[in-house]
Amino acid sequence: MKLHAGEWDESILDAEDYRVERALQRGALEALRRARRCGTDFVIREHGQVKSLRPQEAAPYEKSMLENLERLSRKIAELEGQSPSSLSLNEKPD
């Protein structure tokens, strides 16, 4: 069996996909913060290479993670606002 992976964009993702991505991002953020609290390095992969960050070097990555969390939360809210399943009890779609 041969798999073919093609180009895709975010239009194929639904709210559940974004929730999973947000959970992964939260986990990475928590791991970074724990590494900082413990004074240990945080290991990432950037541009195909493994990089070890000292606690004082992690701030830009933490900022990026927080921005991505905000973006994911906004996208989830947007998708849930469009979804008929987000209707309250006794509401009917237009």
WOGI-V164049 format. One line per field, one symbol per residue. ss: DSSP state (2 for helix, 1 for strand, 0 for the rest). psi: psi as a letter, one per 30 degrees, with the letter a starting at -180 (. if undefined). burial: + if it has 24 or more other C-alpha atoms within 12 Angstrom, else -. A space follows every 50 residues. Layout:
# WOGI-V164049
ss: ???
psi: ???
burial: ???
This chain:
# WOGI-V164049
ss: 00000000022200222222222222222222222222000111110011 11102220222222222222222222222222022200000000
psi: kkkjklklafffkaeeeeeeeeeeeeeeeeeeeeeeefgllkklkkhgkk kkklefffeeeeeeeeeeeeeeeeeeeeeeffkffgklkgkkl.
burial: --------------+--++-++--++-++-+++--------+-------- -------+--++--+---+--++-++--+---------------
